[in-house]
């Protein structure tokens, strides 16, 4: 089992910044992928950014140049720095962990006001 604890999120004005973090604990294989997905009301959950334990990352086109994902493998923690936030970034953000298994965090609300 893997447990995910998210922090960060909140309410911010357009153009502002937020930082999300997600710490994984439990039975963790050396190679894994951690990252963030989001789900806005009435929409499907979508990938935001993910990063493998080796450092390879992938971003949604809508956040490239504004969001940065990073990891601290010594602490099994992934971070998402979100800059230049837009109202359309408003969603519940979910931490995701994948090795041969998949786990989700409980979600954290990000609200960007115009």
C-alpha positions as a Python dict, from the first residue, in 0.01 Angstrom:
ca = {
    (1, 'X'): (0, 0, 0),
    (2, 'X'): (103, 357, -69),
    (3, 'X'): (-39, 658, 112),
    (4, 'X'): (-44, 1004, -45),
    (5, 'X'): (-66, 1324, 157),
    (6, 'X'): (-133, 1642, -39),
    (7, 'X'): (-88, 1999, 71),
    (8, 'X'): (-121, 2339, -89),
    (9, 'X'): (-403, 2469, -300),
    (10, 'X'): (-646, 2743, -212),
    (11, 'X'): (-785, 3062, -358),
    (12, 'X'): (-572, 3297, -565),
    (13, 'X'): (-632, 3581, -809),
    (14, 'X'): (-557, 3539, -1176),
    (15, 'X'): (-188, 3584, -1242),
    (16, 'X'): (-96, 3456, -900),
    (17, 'X'): (96, 3149, -791),
    (18, 'X'): (39, 2841, -582),
    (19, 'X'): (249, 2541, -489),
    (20, 'X'): (118, 2192, -438),
    (21, 'X'): (306, 1910, -271),
    (22, 'X'): (236, 1541, -235),
    (23, 'X'): (428, 1302, -11),
    (24, 'X'): (412, 929, -66),
    (25, 'X'): (476, 673, 205),
    (26, 'X'): (451, 299, 238),
    (27, 'X'): (576, 24, 11),
    (28, 'X'): (739, 221, -271),
    (29, 'X'): (931, 69, -558),
    (30, 'X'): (1241, 255, -673),
    (31, 'X'): (1098, 330, -1017),
    (32, 'X'): (771, 516, -1008),
    (33, 'X'): (587, 806, -1162),
    (34, 'X'): (429, 1078, -952),
    (35, 'X'): (232, 1373, -1064),
    (36, 'X'): (-87, 1571, -1079),
    (37, 'X'): (-420, 1546, -1252),
    (38, 'X'): (-713, 1784, -1223),
    (39, 'X'): (-1085, 1773, -1260),
    (40, 'X'): (-1303, 2077, -1315),
    (41, 'X'): (-1680, 2067, -1258),
    (42, 'X'): (-1854, 1884, -1539),
    (43, 'X'): (-1528, 1778, -1700),
    (44, 'X'): (-1320, 1464, -1709),
    (45, 'X'): (-1006, 1428, -1504),
    (46, 'X'): (-703, 1534, -1706),
    (47, 'X'): (-329, 1511, -1676),
    (48, 'X'): (-150, 1824, -1558),
    (49, 'X'): (208, 1710, -1514),
    (50, 'X'): (391, 1394, -1416),
    (51, 'X'): (751, 1311, -1343),
    (52, 'X'): (924, 976, -1325),
    (53, 'X'): (1170, 896, -1051),
    (54, 'X'): (1444, 917, -1315),
    (55, 'X'): (1351, 1276, -1393),
    (56, 'X'): (1154, 1252, -1716),
    (57, 'X'): (850, 1479, -1711),
    (58, 'X'): (540, 1538, -1916),
    (59, 'X'): (308, 1837, -1915),
    (60, 'X'): (-32, 1917, -2054),
    (61, 'X'): (-4, 2174, -2332),
    (62, 'X'): (-231, 2409, -2140),
    (63, 'X'): (17, 2446, -1853),
    (64, 'X'): (351, 2438, -2034),
    (65, 'X'): (558, 2742, -1950),
    (66, 'X'): (347, 2821, -1643),
    (67, 'X'): (365, 2511, -1424),
    (68, 'X'): (678, 2329, -1311),
    (69, 'X'): (687, 1982, -1161),
    (70, 'X'): (975, 1866, -945),
    (71, 'X'): (1056, 1581, -711),
    (72, 'X'): (1255, 1503, -401),
    (73, 'X'): (1317, 1131, -434),
    (74, 'X'): (1477, 1113, -90),
    (75, 'X'): (1140, 1210, 55),
    (76, 'X'): (917, 1054, -212),
    (77, 'X'): (760, 1395, -259),
    (78, 'X'): (644, 1567, -575),
    (79, 'X'): (582, 1940, -611),
    (80, 'X'): (384, 2145, -859),
    (81, 'X'): (472, 2512, -883),
    (82, 'X'): (188, 2691, -1057),
    (83, 'X'): (254, 3042, -1186),
    (84, 'X'): (49, 3281, -1397),
    (85, 'X'): (-266, 3105, -1289),
    (86, 'X'): (-580, 3150, -1496),
    (87, 'X'): (-947, 3105, -1403),
    (88, 'X'): (-955, 2800, -1628),
    (89, 'X'): (-701, 2635, -1397),
    (90, 'X'): (-974, 2614, -1133),
    (91, 'X'): (-1023, 2248, -1044),
    (92, 'X'): (-965, 1982, -785),
    (93, 'X'): (-605, 1870, -821),
    (94, 'X'): (-525, 1507, -748),
    (95, 'X'): (-188, 1359, -672),
    (96, 'X'): (-117, 1037, -860),
    (97, 'X'): (135, 766, -787),
    (98, 'X'): (210, 482, -1028),
    (99, 'X'): (452, 192, -1029),
    (100, 'X'): (292, -143, -1090),
    (101, 'X'): (0, -10, -891),
    (102, 'X'): (-188, 318, -902),
    (103, 'X'): (-291, 538, -613),
    (104, 'X'): (-470, 872, -587),
    (105, 'X'): (-463, 1143, -328),
    (106, 'X'): (-778, 1287, -179),
    (107, 'X'): (-763, 1599, -394),
    (108, 'X'): (-706, 1963, -315),
    (109, 'X'): (-911, 2253, -445),
    (110, 'X'): (-746, 2525, -652),
    (111, 'X'): (-964, 2825, -727),
    (112, 'X'): (-845, 3110, -946),
    (113, 'X'): (-1059, 3422, -944),
    (114, 'X'): (-1072, 3664, -1234),
}
